[in-house]
Amino acid sequence: MRIRDMYQKQDWEISFEVFPPKTEKGLESLFHTAGQLAQHNPCFISGTYGAGGAVQDKGRDKTLCMLDTIRSRFNVPVTAHFTCVGNTVEAIRAWLHQATLLGIENIMALRGDPPQGHTEFVPTPGGLRYASELVGLIRREFPHFGIGVAGYPESHRESPSRESDLLTLKHKVDQGADAIYTQLFFDNDDFLRFRDRATALGIQVPIIPGILPVLSLSQVQRITALCASKLTDRLWERLKSHEGDADAQIQVGIDYAAEQSRALLKEGVPGVHYYVLNRSDTIRRILETL
Ligand SMILES: Cc1cc2nc3c(=O)[nH]c(=O)nc-3n(C[C@H](O)[C@H](O)[C@H](O)COP(=O)(O)OP(=O)(O)OC[C@H]3O[C@@H](n4cnc5c(N)ncnc54)[C@H](O)[C@@H]3O)c2cc1C
């Protein structure tokens, strides 16, 4: 099923995001996790592409290979992330052909980050500068794909203002994006304000909040520094009060993610996208709570 048809039901949809592990052992363990995630009937499981501005190997594409196995083993829809990092337009077309041949139905179209230690994104010679260009290319040349794009409730770190960030988001939608999946956030008010502003600007596609089940204080501090999302005092205090107790911190993360999800569902979001960090146990406990 393509993204544009996924959010038509009365009920809410869940989707899960995983990343390709580095080792064969990690991959087998991920497949086990994916099998458990598939039992929650997600509208899709998505697989990330590259990370932190790293160029993904051009050989056997690990995102596509991983998703192909997940889809065929567990009969679950998949969405492949793809970035402009390290790719010429020809390489982009070749990758999209490969995804087509594998029967992948949806692409999360992203620009990608600058390489680690750099603050400015420099496009690959012969490549693309913005995710909107990638969306446009997919829509024109590979119209069979559903397209998701990234949105930022707290604004993208390179954007000069919230207004310009929203205008570039609108441009991605005008180029053909079917839905927006947000960066992780911990304050629902940030999401709700972002959604209101996007709607006021005429963005009409579904906006799906991205939720991270936190595992520990040190982990969340690392992640928020990478993606420029802010930690709320409420979550920080709860995690801090259980410092040194790994299980209690995981429970805090589960409770917080469940509270966030419940409140967002009350606000009428059509779905929730969980950054599952290749774990299924936390998701099971969140969904049980919900
Ligand atoms: C749901 C989700 C999934 C992700 N998955 C991955 C992944 O798999 N792999 C990975 O490496 N990264 C991933 N990322 C991170 C993403 O690649 C980074 O946040 C990246 O820095 C920006 O990507 P983008 O697609 O939002 O870029 P863009 O939409 O191109 O925006 C990048 C910056 O350029 C600005 N901009 C855009 N268009 C214009 C324009 N025409 N003129 C001027 N300024 C403009 C924007 O405001 C923004 O500041 C993901 C993020 C999210 C939210």
Ligand as a Chemical Component Dictionary entry (heavy atoms), coordinates in Angstrom:
data_LIG
# 
_chem_comp.id                   LIG 
_chem_comp.type                 NON-POLYMER 
_chem_comp.pdbx_formal_charge   0 
_chem_comp.three_letter_code    LIG 
# 
loop_
_chem_comp_atom.comp_id 
_chem_comp_atom.atom_id 
_chem_comp_atom.alt_atom_id 
_chem_comp_atom.type_symbol 
_chem_comp_atom.charge 
_chem_comp_atom.model_Cartn_x 
_chem_comp_atom.model_Cartn_y 
_chem_comp_atom.model_Cartn_z 
_chem_comp_atom.pdbx_ordinal 
LIG C1  C1  C 0 11.443 11.030 9.656  1  
LIG C2  C2  C 0 12.905 11.281 9.407  2  
LIG C3  C3  C 0 13.684 10.288 8.835  3  
LIG C4  C4  C 0 15.046 10.504 8.564  4  
LIG N1  N1  N 0 15.784 9.484  8.020  5  
LIG C5  C5  C 0 17.091 9.696  7.707  6  
LIG C6  C6  C 0 17.865 8.668  7.082  7  
LIG O1  O1  O 0 17.385 7.573  6.819  8  
LIG N2  N2  N 0 19.163 8.936  6.800  9  
LIG C7  C7  C 0 19.752 10.155 7.079  10 
LIG O2  O2  O 0 20.933 10.332 6.790  11 
LIG N3  N3  N 0 19.022 11.149 7.677  12 
LIG C8  C8  C 0 17.726 10.951 7.991  13 
LIG N4  N4  N 0 16.990 11.957 8.574  14 
LIG C9  C9  C 0 17.654 13.227 8.905  15 
LIG C10 C10 C 0 17.664 14.241 7.733  16 
LIG O3  O3  O 0 18.407 13.736 6.650  17 
LIG C11 C11 C 0 18.292 15.527 8.253  18 
LIG O4  O4  O 0 17.480 16.123 9.215  19 
LIG C12 C12 C 0 18.779 16.519 7.225  20 
LIG O5  O5  O 0 19.620 17.483 7.871  21 
LIG C13 C13 C 0 17.678 17.297 6.494  22 
LIG O6  O6  O 0 16.989 16.493 5.649  23 
LIG P1  P1  P 0 15.619 17.006 4.959  24 
LIG O7  O7  O 0 15.160 15.922 4.086  25 
LIG O8  O8  O 0 14.696 17.556 5.963  26 
LIG O9  O9  O 0 16.213 18.222 4.058  27 
LIG P2  P2  P 0 15.550 19.467 3.362  28 
LIG O10 O10 O 0 14.077 19.411 3.360  29 
LIG O11 O11 O 0 16.238 19.633 2.053  30 
LIG O12 O12 O 0 15.963 20.673 4.325  31 
LIG C14 C14 C 0 17.326 20.849 4.716  32 
LIG C15 C15 C 0 17.551 22.322 5.081  33 
LIG O13 O13 O 0 17.506 23.129 3.910  34 
LIG C16 C16 C 0 16.468 24.095 3.999  35 
LIG N5  N5  N 0 15.872 24.186 2.652  36 
LIG C17 C17 C 0 15.171 23.228 2.022  37 
LIG N6  N6  N 0 14.817 23.650 0.787  38 
LIG C18 C18 C 0 15.311 24.906 0.648  39 
LIG C19 C19 C 0 15.316 25.879 -0.406 40 
LIG N7  N7  N 0 14.711 25.639 -1.565 41 
LIG N8  N8  N 0 15.961 27.058 -0.207 42 
LIG C20 C20 C 0 16.591 27.317 0.976  43 
LIG N9  N9  N 0 16.627 26.434 2.029  44 
LIG C21 C21 C 0 16.007 25.247 1.847  45 
LIG C22 C22 C 0 15.505 23.561 5.045  46 
LIG O14 O14 O 0 14.736 24.570 5.673  47 
LIG C23 C23 C 0 16.456 22.878 6.003  48 
LIG O15 O15 O 0 17.062 23.809 6.863  49 
LIG C24 C24 C 0 15.633 11.761 8.878  50 
LIG C25 C25 C 0 14.845 12.761 9.492  51 
LIG C26 C26 C 0 13.504 12.533 9.757  52 
LIG C27 C27 C 0 12.697 13.596 10.427 53 
# 
loop_
_chem_comp_bond.comp_id 
_chem_comp_bond.atom_id_1 
_chem_comp_bond.atom_id_2 
_chem_comp_bond.value_order 
_chem_comp_bond.pdbx_ordinal 
LIG C1  C2  SING 1  
LIG C2  C3  SING 2  
LIG C2  C26 DOUB 3  
LIG C3  C4  DOUB 4  
LIG C4  N1  SING 5  
LIG C4  C24 SING 6  
LIG N1  C5  DOUB 7  
LIG C5  C6  SING 8  
LIG C5  C8  SING 9  
LIG C6  O1  DOUB 10 
LIG C6  N2  SING 11 
LIG N2  C7  SING 12 
LIG C7  O2  DOUB 13 
LIG C7  N3  SING 14 
LIG N3  C8  DOUB 15 
LIG C8  N4  SING 16 
LIG N4  C9  SING 17 
LIG N4  C24 SING 18 
LIG C9  C10 SING 19 
LIG C10 O3  SING 20 
LIG C10 C11 SING 21 
LIG C11 O4  SING 22 
LIG C11 C12 SING 23 
LIG C12 O5  SING 24 
LIG C12 C13 SING 25 
LIG C13 O6  SING 26 
LIG O6  P1  SING 27 
LIG P1  O7  DOUB 28 
LIG P1  O8  SING 29 
LIG P1  O9  SING 30 
LIG O9  P2  SING 31 
LIG P2  O10 DOUB 32 
LIG P2  O11 SING 33 
LIG P2  O12 SING 34 
LIG O12 C14 SING 35 
LIG C14 C15 SING 36 
LIG C15 O13 SING 37 
LIG C15 C23 SING 38 
LIG O13 C16 SING 39 
LIG C16 N5  SING 40 
LIG C16 C22 SING 41 
LIG N5  C17 SING 42 
LIG N5  C21 SING 43 
LIG C17 N6  DOUB 44 
LIG N6  C18 SING 45 
LIG C18 C19 SING 46 
LIG C18 C21 DOUB 47 
LIG C19 N7  SING 48 
LIG C19 N8  DOUB 49 
LIG N8  C20 SING 50 
LIG C20 N9  DOUB 51 
LIG N9  C21 SING 52 
LIG C22 O14 SING 53 
LIG C22 C23 SING 54 
LIG C23 O15 SING 55 
LIG C24 C25 DOUB 56 
LIG C25 C26 SING 57 
LIG C26 C27 SING 58 
# 
